[in-house]
Amino acid sequence: MTEHAVQRRDVGLLVWLLAGGLTVALVAGPLVALILSSLSGPKGMTLARYVAAFAPAIHRGPILNSFVLAASVGGLSVALGLPIAWALARTSMPLRGLVRALVVAAFVTPSFLGAMAWIILAGPNAGLLNMAFRALTGAQAPLVNIFSMGGLIFVVTLSAVPIVVIMAVGALQALTPDMEEAARIAGAGPLAVARTITLPLIAPAILGAFLLAVLEALVLFGAPAMIAIPARFHVMTTQLWAFFQYPPRIEVAAAYALPLMVVAAGLLWIQRRLLGRRGYATTTGREGRARPMDRGPWDWAFLGLCLLYVTCAILLPYGALLMAALSKAWGQSFTPANWTLANFHFVLFEYDPTRSAIVNTLELSAVTATAGALLTALLAYAAGRRLVRGAGALAALASVPLAIPGIVLAVGLFIVYTRPPLALYGTVWILFVAYLTKYLPVAYTANRAAVFGVHPSLEEAARTLGGTRWAAFRDVALPLMRPGLASAWLLVFLPALRELSSAILLFTANSRVVSVVIYELYEEGRWEAVSTLGVLLLALTLAILAATHRLLGRRLGLT
Amino acid sequence: MASVDLRGLRKAFGSVGAVAGVDLAVRSSEFVALLGPSGCGKTTTLRLVAGFLAPDEGEIRVDGRVLSAPGRVVPPERRGMAMIFQSFALWPHKTVADNVSYGLKFKGVDRAEAGRRVEAMLRTVKLEAFADRYPGELSGGQQQRVALARALVVEPGILLLDEPLSNLDANLREEMRFEIRRLHEAFGITTLYVTHDQAEAIATADRIAVMHRGRVVQIGSPQEVYDRPHSAFVAAFLGRTNLIPGWVEGPEAFHATRGTPVRTAPAPAHLVGQAGVVSIRPHHLRLQAEAGPPNRFEGKVLRATYFGEGMDFLVDVPSLGQSLRVSAPPTPQVAVGEPVTLTADPIHCLVLPEE
């Protein structure tokens, strides 16, 4: 064995120990803790926790509610998202660029802010739309009441539609227009083409998008907490949160959480199978070659639908939040006497919990993004170049957290890190661990794409010219992977800014983040401050997105 | 079979004129190739004929009936045409048989009859054993045959082909050329064939319409277009040639830019007294001085390339101020750097307009 080979194996071992050990600890730790805890009893293993979790009728109601919510959101998101995607990908509808941009904005808008805004708009008593309705008609009853299952379905659908649009646009663009034109010239009219050619071909993607929308509705915490709890009903995620309220019943929560995770994993598995089964969809393709089209009368109908959606998902909610943020008291009329910038001064400089939460959030997001991007780059490179044995298994493990709902992950982490050897609970580090675990998959995907994008021959060329493996990595692969690394960083940083569903169980007094503070202030009824924080969060998110849309836009399939 | 008549056809995308006034008459059962470099408007012309685009000006008639005029376009599904796409555009979710029978549904053919016709057509393209396969399970050549079968089974009046061979590898491409010509002779369908490959056009078409910058610049049989190009562009696009710029002194007298006289084939009268170019194909230049011919160019071999069937020489000719390409049989061993005298029969020195 040559000295060189020995050296390489040592480096490989180091990579394995570092990245591998970390990944195993991050992902396997909370899962094992969940399972053990749910089975633990005073005298060894028992199923008593499951009985406690699922026997009382009051705990079973939330399961039905979650099911109703998820199924409705899935169906409505497809009903709304598919025509919007069609309009974007297959028509010459005017304002397509604007609609695309606003769909992306809706995609990055946290659902708890959407819920907050719609409470301002459609709360039964003081909601702006209801007040306007009463003023116009003289009626006593409100027009709509957001504090209802219908209201919750509405708000969550608004935030799930972009998932369907993004996936359906991707599927439509991957379809060469030739296939549709071939059907036209074979004698099929436009509707027959859509029915016999286009829809069957994109059906797997649409079904996959439906499942993702269902999953999103199932694991969401923020919007249900803001709408369902005041409306006096629970869904599974808010019920999990309730188990953590005094007196906490952590083991019962673990038993309650596991089936939710199994369902989430099942949905994801089916969705992957649908997309993976490309058996017949791999014929030739110059992908999505855009062709000039003549404008038709249908374009205006599509535009009407798109405008309706962006009004409900973006224009009205953003307007409501901005208005509340700029008001002394949002319930009063929005006249100059009521205008103020004091809310911004208050949350940024005066009020200590918000100020420290902002600092915490920015630091936490940046540190998590950096650690996540580097760790997954290492994993992706090791797996892509087969540097160490078992790298593929590690890579698969890095994707597992996709199937762990944030609040379920939090239950697991809570169990692991409230006790030795690593009592992280009470520090900001437990949030770091939670975020890092939760966003491993998305960062890994970005980095894997980057590694795939660098053909091995580029590095081999460097090595034939005398470069070592390390030099080839440093001088060739790394510079070419830089866009992938950067998007991995952003794809962690942006959602980490607004993460709520795991933070809600893991924060303590000195480790609050913005999303948690928003929820607390909402419970206290300080809606001007909530709106102000929300506006700041959205402004930061959209500014980053606008500055980097060239990098991320292609990943979202919307440019 | 149907005849196709394009009259004054124009189509612009934004300010870019893709088709800038195309006139073309295709006779019934004729095979016409639209040949030109990418961006010359040939594909746009084909898509206008198919009815996927509406013309800005001009009209398209089939058997005298107007199918396309500005603002009035019979949609593709009611034009009685068939089309073969560069990507083949086979529907991956349908079997070979379902792909081929799809168009018959819309033609009011009953199922039993459709089954018979699909079977017969698959036999014709030698794919009868693959009826139940999916396109993704076929090779490129087999996919191409399915595309042909799907287009021909509906017995179209007109067949349109958009670069149908460019997704195939070189050997297959040559084979499919003959296959397409064979099927044309068997069915006699009026055919418009878009390609940028001159060898493909020459091998398949009855007539070639050479397109350049949105117009048809020359139309004729393959031999006419190759042997008697109307412009330097056509001469250079169809096969290799040497272009020598200069001045047309008289009907058979040409002066290259450096003053060297070239005796030429009779030039069209309207070119006399103007700047022009002389086109000499590489295989019309002789490497060894032969007695007699008036065109003699002294030069030196810059490069000699052996490629089996012949040799290719690049010869620097100071009196013309340029180098000429010469094709020769591989027998004469002329080394690089050796002086040679090129000769050319005036009959092969064609005078063409400057542009």
Interface residues (C-beta under 8 A of the other chain):
Chain A: T176 D178 M179 E181 A182 A183 R184 I185 A186 G187 A188 G189 A192 T196 I197 P200 L201 G279 Y280 A281 T282 T283 T284 G285 R286 P292 D294
Chain B: F13 A50 G51 F52 L53 A54 P75 P76 E77 R78 R79 M81 A82 M83 F85 Q86 S87 F88 A89 L90 W91 P92 H93 Y102 G103 K105 F106 K107 Y134 P135 G136 Q143 R150 V154 L160 N167
